[in-house]
Amino acid sequence: MTSSTSTPGLSRFNTFPDGDALAALHEVCASSTWGSKLLAQRPYATAEDLFRASDAATAELTAEDLAEAMAGHPPIGRPKPGDPTSAREQRGMAGASEELRAEMLELNLAYQERFGHVFLICATGRTGEQMRDAVRERIAHTPEREREIVRVELGKINRIRLNRLVEEGPA
């Protein structure tokens, strides 16, 4: 991740009008509560300060806030068309066989039926097989256990996306 110093992207983020900063945060995480908490703490002296604020806000999300955040994520194996972020994050499924794609679709649907939301995993750097194995394992969890795993995975995703934001700056 980023060093403890401020970056040009972080400086731009800190000085963006609230609406633009909130829009950039929404691209990171679809939870309006999470975005509002991070917005309220600007300016951030360092990227690490922003990451810590994100971790704290993620830890405080209610079940409804988590549902809102998860709604912003497409199912594994089906990135949003035209969305470079979801395509990049799900790169491990890009070369997957038709058999693996079909299995992931089936597992995604079973998971969604069991828990009522999309299977959320920090897919960056994972192969299609690793994601398949994770959903196979996690589908047996209790809803409470799975909600906490989702929270951890969301936190990882948020950090990766925030890192891109502070390195490259808001669009």
C-alpha positions in Angstrom: 0.0 0.0 0.0 0.9 3.7 0.1 3.5 5.1 2.3 2.6 7.3 5.2 3.2 10.5 3.2 0.6 12.5 1.3 0.2 11.9 -2.4 -1.0 14.2 -5.2 -4.2 12.0 -5.4 -4.8 12.4 -1.7 -4.3 16.1 -1.9 -6.8 16.4 -4.8 -9.3 14.2 -2.9 -8.9 16.4 0.2 -9.7 19.5 -1.7 -12.5 18.2 -4.0 -15.9 19.8 -3.4 -18.0 17.5 -1.1 -20.2 16.3 -3.9 -17.2 15.2 -6.0 -15.5 13.6 -3.1 -18.6 11.7 -2.1 -19.0 10.5 -5.7 -15.4 9.3 -5.7 -16.0 7.5 -2.4 -19.2 5.9 -3.8 -17.0 4.4 -6.6 -15.0 2.8 -3.8 -17.9 1.6 -1.7 -21.6 1.9 -2.4 -22.5 2.3 1.3 -23.7 5.9 1.8 -23.0 5.7 5.5 -19.4 4.6 4.8 -18.9 7.4 2.3 -20.4 10.0 4.7 -18.1 9.0 7.5 -15.0 9.3 5.4 -16.1 12.6 3.9 -16.7 14.1 7.4 -13.1 13.3 8.4 -11.4 15.2 5.5 -8.8 16.3 5.1 -6.5 13.3 5.6 -2.8 14.0 6.4 -1.8 10.6 5.0 -3.2 7.7 3.0 -2.8 5.5 6.1 -5.1 7.9 8.0 -7.7 7.5 5.2 -7.3 3.7 5.3 -7.7 3.7 9.1 -10.9 5.8 8.8 -12.1 3.4 6.1 -11.5 0.4 8.4 -13.3 2.0 11.3 -16.3 3.0 9.1 -16.5 -0.5 7.7 -16.4 -2.0 11.2 -19.4 0.1 12.2 -21.6 -0.7 9.2 -25.0 -2.1 10.1 -26.6 -5.0 8.3 -28.5 -2.5 6.1 -25.3 -0.6 5.3 -23.5 -3.9 4.4 -26.4 -4.8 2.1 -26.1 -1.3 0.4 -22.3 -1.8 0.0 -22.7 -5.3 -1.5 -25.4 -4.1 -3.9 -22.6 -2.2 -5.6 -20.7 -5.4 -6.4 -21.4 -7.6 -9.4 -21.4 -11.4 -9.0 -18.0 -13.1 -9.5 -17.7 -14.1 -13.1 -20.0 -11.3 -14.3 -18.2 -8.0 -14.0 -20.3 -4.9 -14.9 -20.1 -4.3 -18.6 -17.9 -1.3 -19.3 -16.6 -1.1 -15.7 -12.8 -1.4 -15.7 -12.8 -1.7 -11.9 -14.9 -4.8 -11.7 -13.1 -6.3 -14.7 -9.7 -5.7 -13.2 -10.7 -7.1 -9.8 -12.2 -10.2 -11.3 -9.4 -10.8 -13.7 -8.9 -14.3 -12.3 -12.1 -15.4 -14.0 -11.2 -13.9 -17.4 -9.5 -17.1 -18.6 -11.8 -19.5 -16.8 -13.2 -22.5 -18.6 -16.8 -22.6 -19.5 -17.2 -25.4 -17.0 -15.8 -23.2 -14.2 -17.9 -20.2 -15.3 -21.1 -22.4 -15.2 -20.1 -23.7 -11.8 -19.5 -20.2 -10.5 -22.9 -19.1 -11.8 -24.6 -22.0 -10.0 -22.7 -21.4 -6.8 -23.4 -17.6 -7.0 -27.1 -18.3 -7.3 -27.1 -20.8 -4.4 -25.1 -18.4 -2.2 -27.4 -15.5 -3.1 -30.5 -17.7 -2.3 -29.0 -18.8 1.1 -27.8 -15.3 2.2 -29.9 -12.9 0.2 -26.9 -11.0 -1.3 -24.1 -11.4 -3.7 -21.1 -13.5 -2.8 -18.5 -10.9 -1.9 -14.8 -11.7 -1.9 -11.7 -9.6 -2.5 -11.0 -11.2 -5.9 -7.9 -9.2 -6.7 -5.0 -11.7 -7.3 -7.2 -14.7 -6.9 -7.8 -17.4 -9.6 -11.2 -18.6 -10.6 -10.6 -21.8 -8.8 -9.7 -20.0 -5.6 -12.9 -18.0 -5.8 -14.9 -21.2 -6.5 -13.3 -22.9 -3.5 -14.1 -19.9 -1.3 -17.8 -19.8 -2.2 -18.0 -23.6 -1.7 -16.6 -23.2 1.8 -18.5 -20.1 2.8 -21.9 -21.3 1.7 -21.9 -23.6 4.7 -21.5 -20.7 7.2 -24.2 -19.3 9.4 -25.5 -16.0 8.3 -23.8 -14.3 11.2 -20.4 -15.8 10.4 -20.8 -15.0 6.8 -21.7 -11.3 7.5 -18.5 -10.9 9.4 -16.5 -12.5 6.6 -18.2 -10.1 4.1 -17.2 -7.2 6.3 -13.6 -8.3 6.2 -13.6 -8.8 2.5 -15.3 -5.4 1.9 -12.6 -3.8 4.0 -9.9 -5.3 1.8 -11.7 -4.2 -1.4 -12.2 -0.7 0.0 -8.4 -0.4 0.9 -7.4 -1.5 -2.6 -9.8 0.9 -4.2 -8.8 3.8 -1.9 -5.2 3.1 -2.6 -5.9 3.6 -6.3 -7.8 6.8 -5.5 -4.9 8.3 -3.5 -2.3 7.1 -6.0 -4.1 8.2 -9.2 -6.6 10.7 -7.8 -10.3 11.0 -8.4 -11.4 10.9 -12.1 
